[in-house]
Amino acid sequence: MDAWGGLSEADEREFARLDAAFAAGAPLSGEHDAVFGMWAQVRLCEAPADERRQAVLGQAIESVPEWPGSAVAGLWRLALGTADASDPRLYRLPLAATAALPYPERRRVLERDHVWLRRYRGRMWDLIGDEVLALLAEPEAGDPAEAARNVLWDDDPFTTRLLGAFAARLGRPEVLPLLRHWATARDSRPGLRWMWDARELLTAQAVEVIPGVLRELAAHRETAVRHPYGGTETVFLREPTATALRGVVWTCELIDRPWVTPLLGDVAVTTGTGIGGSGANARSELLANAAIGVLARRGGLDVVAQLARVQAKVRKKTILAAVDRTLNEVAERAGLSPEQLLDRTVPTFGLGPDGTRTEQGLCLSLDGRVTYEGRKTIPKTVNRELLAELRATAKELRKAVPAERFRVERALATERIWRWRDVCEHFLDHPVTGSIARDLIWEILQGPAGLPVRSEGGWELTDPAGRRIQPFPDTPVLLWHPIAHTVQEVRGWRDHLIANDLRQPFKQAFREVYLLTPAEERTRDHSRRFARHLLRYGQAKALLTERGWRDLSLGHWGWLYGSGQATATKELPGGLTAHWDFHLDEHSFDRDAGGTASICVSGDLRFTAEERTVPLAEVPPLTFSEVMRDADLAVGVTSTGLDPDGHGAYWESYGFGELSESAEMRRDALARLLPRLSIAARCTLAGRFLHVKGDLRTYKIHLGSGNILMEPNDAYLCIVPSGDGDQVFLPFEEDGGMLSIILSKAFLLAADTAITDPSITRQLR
């Protein structure tokens, strides 16, 4: 018998003899060799419910021969390959034969098949999984690392790495019982009995190893692994590993240490975001919900900052709903609204009013840098404990600042109103949030607006003319938005920012405004303003997901199942929902790999409320403008019309066509910036282009795409931007960076005789 790759001639004769005896009803007792066992397994697989075949298999089990591991593996393949592989009777002989093997051979036989069985035959695993795991359990030999491996099987790259780093510590007698308990965390929430047992098993040694395990998890990313039976798949964590890690997370509820809350926040962000760190799905919703659940049960104001980080990064609806519930519960206990709660719980990280923390010559700054007496190089003589603490704080700070910027910009887009005293206390005086809020324009409700300035009596607002306003503590204020103001007011603020080199953390004074167009008034309930654009799908999906859009999923793998079209949605204030349609570009099919779409086509955009389509004229102007801004940004950053080597009708129309609102805003900013530039005498704005006069040619840079035409014959010039424009002051951090790209190209072309790159000089000459 060839393992079970086939039968020898002698085996075939024995199979024929046994078949004849079985058909004749003759007794088969005494036939207990390996061929008889294999024959019994083969015939049972043909008819598992046949009682005579079950009885014959029972005879084979009574005296299992000493088969080689390859033959036992053949028994497993026979069982797993049966049409109804979920019948537990199929596994009686494979289990018995495996049990007769020495342990090393047992593991070699089961290492592949038990993973496959657990992953793809869940119902069968529920019936025989405990028996399989018992066979795989290493005989206790006093080796802690091997004891840990009996609980955590290295089914995925994370577990392999985790065991490599922590197996010896996890398998210690003081930790091993708790490790085994963690592997039983199969429910969605920890029961009272589970937590009681965890409390009884929790030791000082276990408390010391838990943060290391969770830091490994927070730093882990998905990996492409080879499937046991060929092919590859992207894996974050296998289910058994995730189950044990959920137990680790639950146990944190019992630990009162400073690292617990921020580390649970790290775990929630990592596991709650999608593959690659974006998308509307989660790497492990099981673990994200576990971390959020523990944060909720811990309570207290210190959990709010971590939940705010999750809100800023995660896009999975169910996870965000859990975060909202937790924030509402914490806020209710504190007598605040969720927004007020977030205002009051942003950590200061020990920073002073100037945004720095200095101790023993070491300085932590708001940008997350740690220096020593102004130098990057830190001598070995400094306090290493303090240095480690500052570096850990810097890591947290680098996460908090973008989350705060996101939160404040969201308040601008939703017209949130505060009392002036709260703005002063929780925004302007805060070392982190203040770095954002102090560069923004604040407006008294139905009154004047200004930039914050500190005075002896507190904070005041100063307008572009230098007039100061001192709001009363109870005065309602909001963030200024250009949509509610005249052209003259908007122009005044833009000129003021440029003249005084004031940079805002996001576009406010230079924010694009989108009003209903005549075409939208005619279509009435939908907009086609940003339809028919060819977008790089992966990039567009990531960008929209980052801005709160969900449900955009396209691919060539299932045209019949709707993957050829999708609708991205975004929930808005006032019960509104925005819907933006997309479909696949049929011409990009040949360029796609593995069924994943490379190019998608944008479609109509509309709004609904309570499943009713809302006419565009009834959508609040600011809500409409902000949604259209998202769409313009997606097109402006991900359009194939931006490709340097593009071609075709769409590339021509987008790359050199009419300007969108964001491009018009770019034009407005350039008009103010050009007089300040060293190349001002060589530059002119005309229509859709920035004209740059070089010594060799005159160039036209399109203000929407950054594409370049050369006069006099409008020949296309392909240049990859060098980044020189970053040296120029810009009044805002522009999404996509197109203004910086245009300026870098302008500086390069204004000195075209100094260009040495042969790929460019060939085109110029």
C-alpha positions in Angstrom: 0.0 0.0 0.0 1.5 3.3 -1.1 0.5 5.5 1.9 -2.7 6.3 0.1 -1.3 7.5 -3.1 -2.6 4.2 -4.6 -2.7 0.4 -4.2 -0.1 -2.2 -5.1 -1.2 -5.2 -7.1 -1.2 -7.3 -3.9 -3.4 -4.7 -2.1 -5.8 -4.6 -5.0 -6.2 -8.4 -4.8 -6.8 -8.1 -1.1 -9.4 -5.3 -1.7 -11.2 -7.6 -4.2 -11.2 -10.5 -1.7 -12.6 -8.4 1.1 -15.3 -7.0 -1.3 -16.3 -10.5 -2.2 -16.5 -11.7 1.4 -18.4 -8.6 2.4 -20.9 -9.0 -0.4 -21.4 -12.7 0.5 -22.0 -11.8 4.1 -18.9 -13.9 5.2 -17.3 -13.1 8.5 -14.3 -10.7 8.3 -12.9 -11.3 11.7 -9.1 -11.6 12.1 -8.4 -9.3 9.2 -6.8 -6.5 11.2 -3.9 -5.4 9.1 -3.3 -2.0 7.5 -4.9 -3.0 4.2 -8.1 -4.2 6.0 -8.3 -0.9 7.8 -7.8 1.2 4.7 -10.4 -1.0 2.9 -12.9 -0.4 5.7 -12.3 3.3 5.6 -12.8 3.5 1.8 -16.0 1.5 1.9 -17.4 3.6 4.9 -16.7 6.8 2.9 -18.9 5.4 0.1 -21.9 5.0 2.5 -21.3 6.3 6.0 -24.9 5.5 7.2 -24.6 1.7 6.3 -24.6 -0.2 9.6 -22.7 -3.2 8.2 -19.9 -0.9 7.0 -19.8 0.8 10.4 -19.5 -2.6 12.1 -16.6 -3.6 9.9 -14.9 -0.2 10.7 -15.4 -1.0 14.3 -13.4 -4.2 13.8 -10.6 -2.2 12.3 -10.6 0.2 15.2 -10.4 -2.6 17.8 -6.9 -3.5 16.8 -5.3 -0.5 14.9 -2.0 -1.6 13.2 1.2 0.3 13.5 0.8 2.3 10.3 3.3 4.8 9.1 2.3 8.5 9.4 1.9 8.7 5.6 -0.8 6.0 5.7 -2.6 7.7 8.6 -2.6 11.0 6.6 -4.2 9.0 3.8 -7.1 8.1 6.1 -7.6 11.8 6.9 -7.6 12.7 3.2 -10.2 10.0 2.5 -12.5 11.4 5.2 -12.0 15.0 4.3 -12.6 14.3 0.6 -15.9 12.6 1.2 -19.0 14.3 -0.3 -20.5 14.7 3.2 -17.3 15.3 5.2 -19.3 16.5 8.2 -20.3 13.0 9.3 -18.4 12.3 12.5 -18.3 8.5 11.8 -15.8 9.2 9.0 -13.2 10.2 11.5 -13.3 7.3 14.0 -10.5 5.3 12.3 -8.3 8.4 11.5 -8.5 9.5 15.1 -7.7 6.0 16.4 -4.9 5.5 14.0 -3.4 8.9 14.8 -3.6 8.1 18.6 -1.4 5.0 17.9 1.4 7.1 16.5 4.3 8.5 18.5 3.8 12.2 19.3 6.2 13.8 16.7 4.6 11.7 13.9 1.1 12.7 15.2 1.9 16.3 14.9 3.3 15.9 11.4 0.1 14.1 10.3 -2.3 16.6 11.8 -0.4 19.9 11.4 -1.9 20.6 8.0 -5.3 18.8 8.1 -6.4 20.0 11.6 -5.9 23.6 10.4 -8.0 23.0 7.3 -10.7 21.1 9.2 -11.0 23.9 11.8 -11.1 26.6 9.2 -13.3 25.2 6.6 -15.3 22.5 8.4 -16.5 24.4 11.4 -19.5 22.1 12.1 -17.3 19.0 12.1 -14.6 20.8 14.2 -17.2 21.4 16.9 -17.8 17.6 17.1 -14.2 16.3 17.0 -12.0 19.3 17.6 -11.4 18.5 21.3 -10.2 15.0 20.3 -7.9 16.4 17.6 -6.4 18.9 20.0 -5.9 16.2 22.6 -3.9 14.2 20.1 -1.8 17.3 19.3 -1.1 18.1 22.9 2.6 17.8 23.7 3.3 15.3 26.5 4.3 17.4 29.5 8.1 17.5 29.7 8.6 20.6 31.9 9.4 22.9 28.9 7.3 26.1 29.4 7.6 27.0 25.7 6.2 23.7 24.5 3.4 24.0 27.1 2.4 27.4 25.6 2.6 25.9 22.0 0.0 23.3 23.1 -2.5 26.1 23.7 -1.5 28.6 20.9 -0.9 26.7 17.7 1.2 28.6 15.2 -1.5 28.6 12.5 -0.7 32.2 11.3 2.4 34.4 11.1 1.3 36.4 14.2 1.1 33.4 16.4 4.5 32.1 15.2 6.1 35.4 16.0 4.3 35.7 19.4 5.4 32.3 20.4 8.9 33.0 19.4 9.0 36.0 21.6 6.8 35.0 24.6 6.3 31.2 24.6 8.7 30.6 27.5 7.0 33.3 29.6 3.4 32.3 28.6 4.2 28.6 29.5 5.5 29.3 33.0 3.5 27.6 35.8 2.4 31.1 37.0 0.9 32.1 33.6 0.0 28.8 31.8 -3.4 28.2 33.6 -4.5 31.7 32.6 -3.3 31.2 29.0 -5.5 28.1 28.9 -8.4 30.1 30.2 -7.8 32.8 27.6 -8.3 30.1 24.9 -11.9 29.6 26.2 -13.0 33.2 25.5 -15.5 32.1 22.8 -18.5 34.3 23.8 -19.1 37.8 22.5 -18.9 39.2 26.1 -17.2 37.8 29.2 -19.5 36.1 31.6 -19.3 36.6 35.4 -17.9 33.1 35.8 -15.3 33.6 33.1 -14.2 36.9 34.8 -14.2 35.3 38.2 -11.9 32.5 37.0 -9.6 35.1 35.3 -9.3 37.0 38.5 -8.4 33.8 40.4 -5.7 32.9 37.8 -4.3 36.4 37.3 -0.7 36.6 38.7 1.9 39.2 38.8 3.9 37.3 36.2 0.8 37.3 33.9 0.3 41.1 34.4 3.9 41.6 33.3 3.6 39.6 30.0 0.2 41.0 28.9 1.4 44.4 27.7 4.0 42.8 25.6 1.5 40.5 23.9 -0.9 43.4 23.2 1.9 45.6 21.8 2.7 42.8 19.4 -1.0 42.7 18.4 -1.2 46.5 18.0 1.8 46.5 15.8 0.7 43.5 13.7 -0.5 43.8 10.1 -2.0 41.3 7.7 0.2 38.9 5.8 -0.1 36.8 2.6 0.2 33.1 3.6 0.2 30.0 1.5 -2.9 27.9 1.7 -2.4 24.3 2.9 -3.7 23.0 -0.4 -2.2 25.5 -2.7 -2.7 29.2 -3.4 -2.3 32.2 -1.0 -4.6 34.2 1.1 -4.3 37.4 3.2 -4.5 36.6 6.9 -4.6 38.9 9.9 -5.3 36.4 12.6 -6.8 32.9 12.6 -9.9 32.4 14.8 -8.2 30.4 17.6 -5.5 33.0 18.0 -8.1 35.8 18.0 -10.1 33.9 20.6 -7.2 33.7 23.0 -6.3 37.3 22.4 -9.8 38.3 23.2 -9.3 36.6 26.6 -6.1 38.7 27.0 -8.1 41.9 26.3 -10.9 40.9 28.7 -8.4 40.3 31.5 -7.2 43.9 31.2 -10.5 44.9 32.9 -8.9 43.5 36.1 -5.7 45.4 35.8 -5.2 48.9 37.1 -2.0 50.1 35.4 -1.4 53.3 33.4 -0.6 51.3 30.2 -4.0 49.6 30.0 -6.2 52.3 28.5 -3.8 53.6 25.8 -2.8 50.1 24.8 -6.5 49.0 24.5 -6.9 52.1 22.2 -4.0 50.9 20.1 -5.6 47.5 19.8 -9.0 48.9 18.9 -7.5 51.1 16.1 -5.4 48.3 14.6 -8.0 45.6 14.7 -10.9 48.0 13.8 -9.4 49.4 10.6 -9.5 47.5 7.4 -6.8 45.6 5.5 -4.0 48.1 4.6 -5.3 50.4 7.4 -8.4 51.7 5.6 -11.7 50.5 4.2 -15.2 50.0 5.6 -14.3 46.5 7.1 -12.3 45.6 10.1 -9.2 43.4 10.4 -10.8 41.7 13.4 -14.2 43.0 14.6 -14.1 40.4 17.4 -11.0 42.0 19.0 -12.0 45.6 18.2 -15.3 45.1 20.0 -13.6 43.4 22.9 -11.2 46.3 23.4 -14.0 48.9 23.1 -16.1 46.8 25.6 -13.3 46.8 28.2 -12.8 50.5 27.7 -16.6 51.0 28.2 -16.6 48.9 31.4 -13.5 50.7 32.8 -15.2 54.0 32.2 -13.7 57.3 33.3 -12.7 60.3 31.3 -9.4 58.8 30.3 -11.0 56.3 27.9 -12.6 59.1 25.8 -9.4 60.1 24.0 -8.9 56.5 22.9 -12.4 56.3 21.7 -11.9 59.5 19.7 -8.9 57.9 18.0 -11.1 55.0 17.0 -13.8 57.4 15.7 -11.1 59.1 13.5 -9.7 56.0 12.0 -12.3 53.2 12.0 -15.1 53.0 9.4 -16.9 49.7 10.3 -20.5 50.7 11.2 -20.9 48.2 14.0 -17.7 49.2 15.7 -18.5 52.9 15.4 -21.9 52.2 16.9 -20.2 50.6 19.9 -17.9 53.6 20.2 -21.0 55.9 20.1 -22.8 53.9 22.7 -19.7 54.0 25.0 -19.3 57.7 24.6 -22.9 58.3 25.3 -22.8 56.2 28.4 -19.6 58.0 29.7 -21.1 61.4 28.8 -24.4 60.6 30.5 -22.6 59.6 33.7 -20.7 62.9 33.6 -23.8 65.0 32.7 -22.4 66.1 29.4 -23.1 65.6 25.7 -20.7 63.3 23.8 -19.2 66.3 22.0 -18.7 68.2 25.3 -17.1 65.1 26.8 -14.6 64.9 24.0 -13.8 68.6 24.5 -13.0 68.0 28.1 -10.9 64.8 27.9 -8.2 65.6 25.3 -4.9 64.8 27.2 -2.3 67.5 27.5 0.6 65.0 27.5 2.3 67.2 30.1 2.8 70.0 27.6 2.9 73.6 28.7 1.1 76.5 27.0 3.9 76.8 24.5 3.4 73.2 23.4 6.5 71.8 24.9 7.6 69.8 27.9 11.1 70.2 29.2 12.8 68.2 31.9 16.5 67.7 32.6 17.5 69.2 29.3 15.1 66.9 27.3 12.4 68.6 25.4 9.2 67.0 24.0 7.5 69.2 21.4 4.0 69.2 19.9 5.2 67.6 16.6 6.3 64.5 18.6 10.1 65.2 18.5 12.3 64.6 21.6 15.5 66.7 21.6 18.2 67.5 24.1 19.1 71.2 24.6 17.9 71.8 21.1 19.8 69.0 19.5 18.5 65.8 17.9 21.4 63.7 19.2 20.7 62.7 22.8 23.8 61.8 24.9 23.9 58.5 26.8 24.2 60.4 30.1 20.6 61.5 30.2 18.0 59.8 32.4 17.1 56.8 30.4 13.8 56.3 32.3 12.7 59.8 31.5 13.8 59.5 27.9 11.8 56.3 27.5 8.8 58.0 29.0 9.0 61.0 26.7 9.4 58.9 23.7 6.3 56.8 24.6 4.5 60.1 25.1 5.7 61.4 21.8 4.2 58.3 20.1 0.8 59.0 21.7 1.1 62.7 20.7 1.7 61.9 17.1 -1.6 59.9 17.1 -3.6 62.5 19.0 -2.8 65.6 16.9 -4.3 64.2 13.6 -7.3 62.9 15.6 -7.9 66.4 17.0 -7.6 68.0 13.6 -10.2 65.6 12.2 -12.5 66.3 15.2 -12.3 70.1 14.8 -12.8 70.0 11.1 -15.8 67.9 11.5 -17.2 70.5 13.9 -16.7 73.1 11.2 -18.6 71.0 8.7 -21.5 70.4 11.1 -21.9 74.0 12.4 -21.4 73.1 16.0 -22.0 75.9 18.5 -20.2 76.4 21.8 -20.2 79.0 24.6 -17.1 81.2 24.5 -15.9 80.2 27.9 -15.8 76.5 26.7 -13.9 77.5 23.6 -11.3 79.4 25.7 -10.9 76.6 28.3 -11.0 73.5 26.1 -9.7 74.7 22.8 -7.6 77.9 22.9 -5.9 77.2 26.3 -5.3 73.5 25.5 -1.7 72.8 24.4 -2.8 70.2 21.8 -6.2 71.3 20.6 -5.1 75.0 20.9 -2.4 74.4 18.3 -5.3 73.8 15.9 -7.9 76.2 17.3 -5.7 79.3 17.6 -5.2 79.4 13.8 -8.9 79.2 13.0 -11.5 82.0 12.5 -14.2 82.0 15.2 -17.5 83.7 14.7 -20.0 85.1 17.2 -23.4 83.6 16.3 -25.0 86.2 13.9 -22.1 88.5 14.8 -18.5 89.5 13.9 -15.7 87.0 13.5 -12.0 87.0 14.2 -8.8 85.1 14.9 -8.0 84.4 18.6 -5.5 86.7 20.3 -4.5 86.6 24.0 -5.0 89.7 26.0 -4.6 90.5 29.7 -8.3 89.8 30.2 -8.2 86.5 28.4 -8.9 85.6 24.7 -10.3 88.1 22.2 -11.1 87.9 18.5 -9.3 90.2 16.0 -10.7 90.8 12.5 -8.5 91.6 9.4 -8.8 95.4 10.1 -7.3 94.9 13.6 -10.5 95.5 15.5 -10.8 93.4 18.7 -13.9 91.8 20.0 -14.3 90.5 23.6 -17.1 88.0 23.7 -18.9 87.4 27.0 -18.4 84.0 28.6 -21.9 82.8 27.6 -21.7 84.2 24.1 -22.5 81.4 21.5 -19.8 81.0 18.9 -19.0 78.7 16.0 -16.2 78.2 13.5 -16.5 80.6 10.6 -17.4 79.0 7.2 -17.1 81.0 3.9 -20.5 79.7 2.7 -22.3 82.0 5.1 -20.4 85.2 4.1 -20.0 87.7 1.3 -17.3 87.6 -1.3 -15.8 90.7 0.2 -15.5 89.1 3.6 -14.0 86.0 2.3 -11.5 87.9 0.2 -10.5 90.0 3.2 -9.7 86.9 5.3 -7.7 85.3 2.5 -5.7 88.5 1.9 -5.1 88.7 5.7 -3.7 85.2 6.0 -1.4 85.6 3.0 -0.1 89.0 4.1 0.7 87.8 7.6 2.0 84.3 6.7 -0.8 82.7 8.8 -1.2 79.0 8.0 -4.4 77.2 9.0 -4.4 73.5 10.0 -7.0 72.8 7.3 -8.8 74.8 4.7 -11.1 77.3 6.3 -10.7 80.8 4.7 -9.7 79.1 1.5 -12.3 76.4 1.8 -14.2 75.6 -1.4 -17.9 76.5 -1.6 -20.3 74.5 -3.7 -23.6 76.0 -4.6 -26.4 74.5 -6.7 -25.7 74.8 -10.4 -28.4 75.4 -13.1 -27.8 71.8 -14.2 -28.5 70.5 -10.7 -31.6 72.7 -10.5 -32.8 70.9 -13.6 -32.0 67.4 -12.5 -33.6 68.4 -9.2 -32.9 65.3 -7.0 -29.4 64.2 -8.1 -26.1 65.8 -9.2 -23.9 64.7 -12.1 -21.3 67.4 -11.4 -18.7 64.7 -10.5 -20.0 61.9 -12.7 -18.2 60.1 -15.5 -14.7 60.5 -14.0 -12.2 57.6 -14.3 -10.7 57.2 -10.8 -8.0 54.9 -9.4 -10.3 52.7 -7.4 -8.1 51.7 -4.5 -7.0 55.3 -3.9 -10.5 56.7 -4.2 -11.9 54.1 -1.8 -9.2 54.8 0.8 -9.7 58.6 0.6 -13.5 58.4 0.8 -13.3 55.9 3.7 -11.0 58.3 5.5 -13.7 61.0 5.2 -16.5 58.9 6.5 -17.9 57.2 3.3 -18.8 53.5 3.4 -19.9 50.6 1.3 -17.7 51.2 -1.7 -16.7 47.7 -2.8 -16.0 46.8 -6.5 -14.3 43.9 -8.2 -14.2 41.9 -11.4 -14.7 38.6 -9.5 -18.5 38.5 -9.5 -20.3 40.4 -12.2 -23.5 38.4 -11.5 -23.3 39.3 -7.8 -23.3 43.1 -8.2 -19.5 43.7 -7.7 -19.5 45.6 -10.9 -21.4 48.5 -9.3 -21.6 50.0 -5.8 -22.9 53.0 -3.9 -20.8 54.9 -1.4 -22.8 56.3 1.5 -22.1 58.9 4.2 -24.3 59.7 7.2 -24.9 63.5 7.6 -26.3 65.8 10.2 -30.1 66.1 10.4 -30.8 62.5 9.5 -29.6 62.9 5.9 -27.5 60.3 4.0 -25.4 61.1 0.9 -25.2 58.4 -1.9 -22.6 58.4 -4.6 -22.8 55.7 -7.4 -19.8 54.0 -8.9 -19.3 51.3 -11.5 -16.4 49.4 -13.0 -14.5 50.6 -16.1 -15.0 47.7 -18.5 -11.9 48.8 -20.4 -9.6 48.3 -17.4 -10.4 44.6 -17.0 -7.2 43.5 -18.6 -5.2 45.7 -16.3 -6.7 44.3 -13.1 -5.0 41.6 -11.0 -6.7 38.9 -9.1 -10.2 40.3 -9.8 -9.6 43.6 -7.9 -10.7 46.7 -9.7 -8.0 49.2 -10.8 -10.3 51.9 -12.3 -13.8 52.8 -11.4 -16.2 55.3 -12.9 -18.1 57.9 -10.8 -21.8 58.3 -11.2 -24.7 60.3 -9.8 -24.7 61.8 -6.3 -28.0 62.2 -4.3 -29.4 62.6 -0.8 -32.0 60.6 1.2 -33.8 61.0 4.5 -35.9 58.2 5.9 -35.6 56.3 2.6 -37.0 59.3 0.7 -34.9 61.0 -2.0 -34.4 64.6 -0.9 -34.5 67.4 -3.6 -31.1 69.1 -3.8 -32.7 72.4 -3.1 -33.9 71.1 0.3 -30.4 70.0 1.5 -28.9 72.6 3.9 -26.3 74.6 1.9 -23.4 73.8 4.2 -24.2 70.1 4.2 -24.5 70.1 0.4 -21.2 72.0 0.0 -19.2 69.7 2.3 -20.4 66.5 0.5 -19.6 68.0 -2.9 -16.2 69.0 -1.5 -15.5 65.3 -0.6 -16.5 64.4 -4.2 -14.3 67.1 -5.7 -11.4 66.0 -3.5 -11.8 62.4 -4.6 -11.8 63.3 -8.2 -9.0 65.8 -7.8 -6.6 63.4 -6.1 -7.5 60.0 -7.8 -8.5 60.9 -11.4 -6.6 59.1 -14.1 -6.4 62.5 -15.8 -3.5 63.2 -13.4 -1.4 60.3 -14.8 1.9 61.7 -16.2 1.8 59.1 -19.1 -2.0 59.3 -19.6 -3.7 59.4 -23.0 -7.2 59.2 -24.4 -10.3 61.5 -24.5 -10.9 61.5 -20.7 -7.2 62.3 -20.0 -7.4 65.2 -22.5 -10.7 66.6 -21.1 -9.7 66.3 -17.5 -6.0 67.2 -17.8 -6.7 70.5 -19.7 -10.4 71.1 -19.3 -12.6 73.4 -17.2 -11.6 74.0 -13.6 -13.5 72.5 -10.7 -14.2 74.5 -7.5 -11.1 73.1 -5.8 -9.0 74.2 -8.9 -10.7 77.6 -8.8 -9.7 77.9 -5.2 -6.1 77.0 -6.2 -6.2 79.8 -8.7 -7.4 82.2 -6.1 -4.6 81.2 -3.7 -2.0 81.5 -6.5 -3.2 85.0 -7.4 -2.3 86.0 -3.9 0.9 84.0 -3.6 2.6 84.9 -7.0 3.6 88.5 -6.1 5.5 87.1 -3.1 7.6 84.6 -5.2 11.1 85.1 -6.6 9.8 84.0 -10.0 6.8 86.4 -10.0 8.1 88.3 -13.1 8.1 85.1 -15.1 4.5 84.0 -14.1 1.1 85.0 -15.3 -2.4 83.6 -14.5 -4.7 83.3 -17.5 -7.8 81.2 -17.5 -7.2 77.6 -16.6 -3.4 77.9 -16.7 -0.4 79.3 -14.9 1.9 80.6 -17.7 5.6 80.4 -16.8 8.2 82.0 -19.1 11.5 80.1 -19.2 14.6 80.9 -21.3 14.0 78.0 -23.7 10.2 77.9 -23.9 7.0 79.3 -22.4 4.9 76.8 -20.4 1.2 76.5 -19.4 0.5 74.5 -16.2 -3.1 73.4 -15.9 -4.5 74.5 -12.5 -6.6 71.4 -12.1 -4.3 68.6 -13.1 -0.9 70.1 -13.0 -0.3 68.9 -16.6 2.0 71.1 -18.7 1.8 72.3 -22.3 4.7 74.1 -24.1 4.1 77.0 -26.4 3.9 77.7 -29.3 2.5 74.3 -30.4 1.0 73.1 -27.0 3.3 70.0 -27.0 2.8 68.0 -23.8 5.6 68.1 -21.3 5.8 65.2 -18.8 7.5 66.1 -15.5 7.5 64.3 -12.2 7.4 67.0 -9.5 10.6 67.6 -7.5 9.0 69.1 -4.4 10.7 72.5 -4.6 7.4 74.2 -4.1 7.3 73.0 -0.5 9.7 75.9 0.3 6.9 78.3 -0.5 4.5 79.5 2.2 1.0 78.0 1.7 -1.9 79.3 3.8 -3.3 75.8 4.4 -2.4 72.1 4.3 -3.9 71.3 1.0 -5.4 67.8 0.5 -3.6 66.1 -2.4 -0.8 68.7 -2.5 -1.6 69.9 -6.0 -0.8 73.6 -5.2 2.6 72.6 -4.0 3.1 70.4 -7.1 2.2 73.3 -9.5 4.6 75.6 -7.7 7.4 73.1 -7.8 6.9 72.8 -11.5 6.8 76.6 -11.9 10.1 77.0 -10.1 11.7 74.3 -12.2 10.5 75.7 -15.6 11.3 79.3 -14.8 15.0 78.2 -14.7 14.7 75.7 -17.6 18.3 76.2 -18.8 19.5 74.8 -15.5 17.5 71.5 -15.9 19.9 68.6 -16.3 17.4 65.6 -16.2 17.7 64.1 -19.7 14.1 62.8 -19.6 13.1 66.5 -19.5 15.7 68.2 -21.6 14.9 65.8 -24.5 11.3 67.1 -24.5 12.4 70.8 -24.2 14.9 70.8 -27.1 
